[in-house]
Amino acid sequence: MIEILFLTALLTVTFVFGMVAGYRKTFPFSLLWRMRHRLLLQQSVADDGPADFVLEVASTEVLHERRQALADFIWGPAGLPLSRMPDELNGSASVPLARYFSSHSSTITWTVRMDHGIDSRVLVLTPRHLTQATTIIYQQGHEGSAWAGRHVIDKFLKRGHRIAVLEMPLMGANSRPVVRLRRHGLVRLQDHDFFRLLDHEFGGNSIRFFIEPVIASINQLVAGGATRFAMVGWSGGGWTTTLSAALDTRISRSYAVASSLPFSLRRRGELSDYENHLPELYELVNYPELYLLSAHGTSRAAIQILNEFDPVAWSGRRGLLYEDCVQQALSRLGGGGFRCIIDSSWVGHGISRRAMKEIAQDLDCEF
């Protein structure tokens, strides 16, 4: 009887410990995940099949046409909205994260208002000692609040960068409006997949809700005297970073972390989120071509950082398969740099210390 009670207690403690370790990503989660990854690696490689990429940009003229096609798809014939400014500067809409940085930086809140009650609140942080000429655009991902990236933001502030912090539409401090749909009544937009209903009801596409706040923020920063920009994002924020840099050549450096792969390399579960696989968008410019556009130009570069042991998506070393393909195209088309870094230093979905070190070293290079 005692042995049964002891065994039951041991199994219960083991189960609870395992649940907590899995939820909080504490020991031995990292060790077990690495073991799982190694065990499944050979099978996944066999399942992936040969790498096959389509990169149909044979000249700079075609490259410019693709960039223009992207802008036209998102905003119509007017193209990239270089005159678009935030609708409210330092208004009443507060961002809770501002209090975290108020002791060592000045804070301003901007609001970009868009159709259907969708807005984006931008937190602009200026360190007490502004020593860097490069302004950082930081884009949070699907984790919601930029609170999850506060340590990354703080590192840029301590380096002396001004930083504009954005969250994805419908997430964090941004609105989640209610819209009336003809066949469904009042519907609250709660995540990005609700944009499919919005597109069907009103026509067009909802991609601009992701990108327009970035462009408006850069426009406002330029009006305030900023001249050099880098953009950093992870997860869905990395996706936003790639597309923003592909559209706006004022972004000289872009760092997309744990963000995307070409469709030909994706596995089950990696074709998710409205924006990540909207067919009409990627018919115009596919992922290898987006990477090309994000990096092309004099003194421009894009670095993609993928976590080898990512428990969410994009794990493994698949990014290395197209790195040379993109860089060779850049060399043929007149310049720009593209690198894919595989981060094996941790188990996680986000920006590691190693990734921050790589980004900081690249920012210190001459533009």
C-alpha positions as CSV (number, residue, x, y, z in Angstrom):
1,M,0.0,0.0,0.0
2,I,2.8,2.4,1.0
3,E,4.6,1.6,-2.3
4,I,1.5,2.4,-4.3
5,L,1.0,5.7,-2.5
6,F,4.7,6.6,-3.0
7,L,4.6,5.7,-6.7
8,T,1.3,7.7,-7.2
9,A,2.9,10.7,-5.4
10,L,6.1,10.4,-7.5
11,L,4.1,10.2,-10.8
12,T,1.9,13.2,-9.7
13,V,5.0,15.3,-8.9
14,T,6.7,14.3,-12.1
15,F,3.6,15.2,-14.1
16,V,3.1,18.5,-12.4
17,F,6.8,19.4,-12.8
18,G,6.6,18.4,-16.5
19,M,3.6,20.6,-17.0
20,V,5.2,23.6,-15.3
21,A,8.5,23.1,-17.2
22,G,6.6,22.9,-20.5
23,Y,4.5,26.0,-19.8
24,R,7.3,28.2,-18.3
25,K,10.0,26.8,-20.6
26,T,12.2,26.0,-17.6
27,F,14.6,23.1,-17.1
28,P,14.5,20.5,-18.6
29,F,12.4,21.9,-21.4
30,S,15.4,23.2,-23.4
31,L,17.3,19.9,-23.1
32,L,14.2,17.8,-24.1
33,W,13.4,20.0,-27.0
34,R,16.9,19.8,-28.4
35,M,16.8,16.0,-28.1
36,R,13.4,15.9,-29.9
37,H,14.7,18.1,-32.7
38,R,17.7,15.9,-33.2
39,L,15.7,12.7,-33.3
40,L,13.2,14.1,-35.8
41,L,15.8,15.9,-38.0
42,Q,16.5,13.1,-40.4
43,Q,12.8,12.4,-40.9
44,S,12.0,16.0,-41.5
45,V,14.9,16.4,-44.0
46,A,13.6,13.4,-45.9
47,D,10.1,14.8,-45.9
48,D,11.1,18.3,-47.1
49,G,12.4,17.1,-50.4
50,P,14.7,19.1,-52.7
51,A,14.8,22.9,-52.3
52,D,13.1,24.8,-55.1
53,F,12.9,28.6,-55.2
54,V,11.4,30.9,-57.8
55,L,13.2,34.3,-58.0
56,E,12.0,36.0,-61.2
57,V,13.7,39.4,-61.0
58,A,16.1,39.6,-63.9
59,S,16.8,43.3,-63.9
60,T,16.5,46.5,-61.8
61,E,13.5,47.5,-63.9
62,V,11.6,44.3,-62.9
63,L,12.7,44.9,-59.3
64,H,11.2,48.4,-59.3
65,E,8.1,47.1,-61.0
66,R,7.6,44.4,-58.2
67,R,8.1,47.0,-55.5
68,Q,5.5,49.3,-57.2
69,A,3.1,46.4,-57.6
70,L,3.3,45.7,-53.9
71,A,2.5,49.3,-53.1
72,D,-0.3,49.4,-55.6
73,F,-1.8,46.2,-54.1
74,I,-1.8,47.7,-50.6
75,W,-2.7,51.3,-51.3
76,G,-4.0,51.5,-54.8
77,P,-2.7,53.7,-57.6
78,A,-1.4,56.3,-55.1
79,G,1.3,53.9,-54.1
80,L,3.5,54.2,-51.0
81,P,1.9,56.9,-48.8
82,L,5.0,59.1,-48.2
83,S,2.8,62.0,-47.0
84,R,0.9,59.9,-44.5
85,M,1.4,61.1,-40.9
86,P,0.1,59.9,-37.5
87,D,-3.4,61.3,-36.8
88,E,-2.6,62.1,-33.2
89,L,0.7,63.2,-31.7
90,N,1.2,62.7,-28.0
91,G,-2.5,62.4,-27.6
92,S,-4.6,60.9,-24.8
93,A,-4.1,57.3,-25.9
94,S,-1.6,55.9,-23.5
95,V,0.7,52.9,-24.0
96,P,1.3,51.1,-20.6
97,L,4.9,50.2,-21.7
98,A,5.8,53.9,-21.6
99,R,5.9,53.8,-17.8
100,Y,8.6,51.1,-17.9
101,F,11.0,53.4,-19.8
102,S,10.0,56.8,-18.4
103,S,12.9,56.9,-15.9
104,H,15.7,56.9,-18.5
105,S,13.9,58.1,-21.7
106,S,11.4,60.6,-22.9
107,T,8.2,59.1,-24.2
108,I,5.7,60.2,-26.9
109,T,2.6,58.4,-28.1
110,W,1.4,58.7,-31.6
111,T,-1.9,57.2,-33.0
112,V,-2.4,56.1,-36.6
113,R,-6.2,55.8,-37.3
114,M,-7.3,53.6,-40.2
115,D,-10.6,52.3,-41.6
116,H,-13.2,50.3,-39.6
117,G,-11.9,51.7,-36.3
118,I,-8.6,50.0,-36.6
119,D,-5.8,52.0,-35.1
120,S,-2.1,51.6,-34.2
121,R,-0.5,53.3,-31.2
122,V,3.2,54.0,-31.6
123,L,5.4,54.6,-28.6
124,V,8.5,56.8,-29.4
125,L,11.3,56.6,-26.9
126,T,14.3,58.9,-26.9
127,P,17.1,58.1,-24.5
128,R,18.5,60.7,-22.2
129,H,21.7,60.5,-24.1
130,L,20.9,60.2,-27.8
131,T,24.3,59.2,-29.3
132,Q,23.3,57.1,-32.4
133,A,22.2,58.5,-35.7
134,T,20.1,55.4,-36.6
135,T,16.5,55.4,-35.4
136,I,15.2,51.9,-34.7
137,I,11.7,50.8,-35.7
138,Y,10.8,47.9,-33.4
139,Q,7.9,45.8,-34.4
140,Q,6.3,43.4,-31.9
141,G,4.8,40.1,-33.2
142,H,1.8,37.9,-32.5
143,E,2.7,37.7,-28.8
144,G,0.6,40.9,-28.5
145,S,2.0,43.5,-26.2
146,A,5.5,45.0,-26.8
147,W,6.0,44.3,-23.0
148,A,7.3,40.9,-24.2
149,G,10.1,42.7,-26.0
150,R,10.9,45.3,-23.3
151,H,14.4,43.9,-22.7
152,V,15.3,44.1,-26.4
153,I,13.9,47.7,-26.6
154,D,15.9,48.6,-23.4
155,K,19.1,47.4,-25.0
156,F,18.7,49.7,-28.0
157,L,17.9,52.6,-25.7
158,K,21.1,52.0,-23.7
159,R,23.0,52.0,-26.9
160,G,21.8,55.5,-27.5
161,H,19.1,54.9,-30.2
162,R,15.8,56.6,-30.5
163,I,13.2,53.8,-31.0
164,A,9.6,53.7,-32.3
165,V,7.8,50.8,-30.9
166,L,4.8,49.3,-32.8
167,E,2.4,46.4,-32.1
168,M,0.6,44.4,-34.8
169,P,-3.0,45.4,-35.6
170,L,-5.7,44.2,-33.1
171,M,-2.9,43.4,-30.6
172,G,-1.4,45.0,-27.5
173,A,-2.6,48.6,-27.0
174,N,-4.2,48.7,-30.4
175,S,-8.0,48.7,-31.0
176,R,-10.1,45.6,-31.5
177,P,-13.1,47.3,-33.1
178,V,-16.6,45.9,-33.8
179,V,-17.8,46.0,-37.4
180,R,-21.1,45.2,-38.9
181,L,-21.1,42.5,-41.6
182,R,-24.1,42.0,-43.8
183,R,-24.6,38.3,-43.2
184,H,-23.1,38.1,-39.7
185,G,-24.2,41.2,-37.7
186,L,-21.8,42.8,-35.3
187,V,-18.4,41.1,-35.2
188,R,-15.5,42.0,-33.1
189,L,-12.1,41.8,-34.9
190,Q,-10.1,39.7,-32.5
191,D,-7.2,38.4,-34.5
192,H,-5.7,38.6,-38.0
193,D,-7.8,35.8,-39.5
194,F,-10.9,38.1,-39.0
195,F,-9.4,40.2,-41.8
196,R,-10.6,37.6,-44.3
197,L,-14.2,38.5,-43.4
198,L,-13.4,42.2,-43.7
199,D,-11.8,41.7,-47.2
200,H,-14.8,39.7,-48.3
201,E,-17.3,42.3,-47.1
202,F,-15.7,45.5,-48.2
203,G,-13.2,44.4,-51.0
204,G,-9.5,45.1,-51.2
205,N,-7.1,43.7,-48.6
206,S,-6.2,44.3,-45.0
207,I,-2.4,44.3,-45.5
208,R,-2.2,48.0,-45.1
209,F,-3.2,47.8,-41.5
210,F,0.1,46.1,-40.8
211,I,2.4,48.4,-42.9
212,E,0.8,51.8,-42.9
213,P,1.6,52.6,-39.3
214,V,5.3,51.8,-40.0
215,I,5.3,54.2,-43.1
216,A,3.5,56.9,-41.2
217,S,6.0,56.7,-38.3
218,I,9.0,56.9,-40.6
219,N,7.4,59.9,-42.3
220,Q,6.9,61.7,-38.9
221,L,10.4,60.8,-37.8
222,V,11.8,62.2,-41.1
223,A,9.8,65.4,-40.5
224,G,11.5,65.6,-37.1
225,G,15.0,65.4,-38.7
226,A,15.8,61.6,-38.6
227,T,17.7,60.4,-41.7
228,R,18.7,56.8,-41.0
229,F,16.5,53.9,-40.1
230,A,16.8,50.3,-39.1
231,M,13.9,47.9,-38.4
232,V,13.8,45.0,-36.0
233,G,11.0,42.6,-35.5
234,W,10.3,39.0,-34.4
235,S,7.7,36.4,-35.2
236,G,4.9,38.4,-37.0
237,G,6.9,41.5,-36.3
238,G,9.7,39.9,-38.4
239,W,7.2,39.4,-41.2
240,T,6.2,43.1,-41.0
241,T,9.9,44.0,-41.0
242,T,10.6,42.1,-44.2
243,L,7.6,43.6,-46.1
244,S,8.2,47.1,-44.8
245,A,11.8,47.1,-45.9
246,A,10.8,45.6,-49.3
247,L,8.4,48.6,-49.8
248,D,10.4,51.5,-48.2
249,T,14.0,51.9,-49.2
250,R,14.5,54.4,-46.4
251,I,14.9,51.3,-44.1
252,S,18.7,50.8,-44.6
253,R,19.0,47.8,-42.3
254,S,16.3,45.2,-41.5
255,Y,16.5,42.4,-39.0
256,A,13.7,39.8,-39.2
257,V,13.9,37.3,-36.4
258,A,11.9,34.0,-36.3
259,S,9.7,35.3,-39.0
260,S,9.2,33.4,-42.3
261,L,10.4,30.9,-44.9
262,P,9.5,30.4,-48.6
263,F,6.5,28.2,-49.1
264,S,8.6,25.4,-50.7
265,L,10.4,24.9,-47.3
266,R,7.4,25.1,-45.0
267,R,6.1,22.2,-42.9
268,R,2.7,21.5,-41.4
269,G,1.5,24.3,-39.2
270,E,3.7,26.9,-40.8
271,L,1.1,28.1,-43.2
272,S,-0.8,30.2,-40.7
273,D,-2.1,33.8,-40.1
274,Y,-3.9,35.8,-42.7
275,E,-1.0,38.0,-43.7
276,N,1.5,35.2,-43.9
277,H,0.0,33.4,-46.8
278,L,-2.5,35.7,-48.6
279,P,-2.4,34.2,-52.2
280,E,-3.0,37.5,-53.9
281,L,0.0,39.1,-52.2
282,Y,2.5,36.4,-52.9
283,E,1.4,36.0,-56.5
284,L,2.9,39.5,-57.0
285,V,6.1,39.0,-54.9
286,N,7.0,35.7,-53.4
287,Y,9.1,35.3,-50.3
288,P,12.6,35.0,-51.9
289,E,11.7,38.1,-53.9
290,L,10.6,39.9,-50.7
291,Y,14.0,39.1,-49.2
292,L,15.6,40.5,-52.3
293,L,13.6,43.7,-52.2
294,S,14.2,44.2,-48.5
295,A,18.0,44.1,-49.0
296,H,18.5,45.7,-52.5
297,G,20.1,49.1,-52.8
298,T,23.2,51.1,-52.0
299,S,24.3,50.7,-48.4
300,R,21.2,48.5,-47.7
301,A,21.2,45.0,-46.1
302,A,18.7,42.5,-44.6
303,I,19.6,39.9,-42.0
304,Q,17.2,37.1,-41.2
305,I,17.8,35.2,-38.0
306,L,16.1,31.8,-37.5
307,N,16.2,29.9,-34.3
308,E,17.3,26.3,-34.9
309,F,15.4,25.0,-31.9
310,D,12.3,27.2,-32.3
311,P,9.3,25.5,-30.7
312,V,6.7,27.5,-32.7
313,A,7.9,27.6,-36.3
314,W,10.8,28.0,-38.8
315,S,13.1,25.7,-36.8
316,G,16.1,23.9,-38.3
317,R,18.6,25.2,-40.7
318,R,16.4,25.7,-43.8
319,G,17.3,29.4,-44.2
320,L,20.7,28.5,-45.4
321,L,19.2,26.9,-48.5
322,Y,18.3,30.2,-50.1
323,E,20.8,32.6,-48.6
324,D,23.2,32.3,-51.6
325,C,20.4,32.5,-54.1
326,V,19.2,35.8,-52.8
327,Q,22.7,37.2,-52.4
328,Q,23.7,36.2,-55.9
329,A,20.6,38.0,-57.3
330,L,21.6,41.1,-55.3
331,S,25.1,41.1,-56.7
332,R,23.7,40.8,-60.3
333,L,21.2,43.7,-59.6
334,G,23.6,46.3,-58.3
335,G,24.1,45.8,-54.6
336,G,22.7,45.1,-51.2
337,G,23.5,42.4,-48.6
338,F,21.5,39.4,-47.4
339,R,22.4,37.0,-44.7
340,C,20.6,34.2,-42.9
341,I,21.9,33.4,-39.4
342,I,20.9,30.2,-37.7
343,D,20.8,30.8,-34.0
344,S,21.5,27.5,-32.1
345,S,22.3,29.2,-28.8
346,W,18.9,28.6,-27.2
347,V,15.4,27.1,-27.4
348,G,12.8,29.7,-28.0
349,H,10.7,31.8,-30.3
350,G,12.1,35.4,-30.1
351,I,15.3,37.4,-30.0
352,S,18.1,35.8,-28.0
353,R,21.2,37.4,-26.6
354,R,23.2,36.0,-29.5
355,A,20.7,37.6,-32.0
356,M,21.0,40.9,-30.2
357,K,24.8,40.7,-30.4
358,E,24.6,40.0,-34.2
359,I,22.2,43.0,-34.7
360,A,24.3,45.3,-32.6
361,Q,27.5,44.4,-34.5
362,D,25.9,45.0,-37.8
363,L,24.5,48.3,-36.7
364,D,28.0,49.4,-35.8
365,C,29.2,48.7,-39.4
366,E,29.3,51.7,-41.8
367,F,26.1,52.1,-43.8
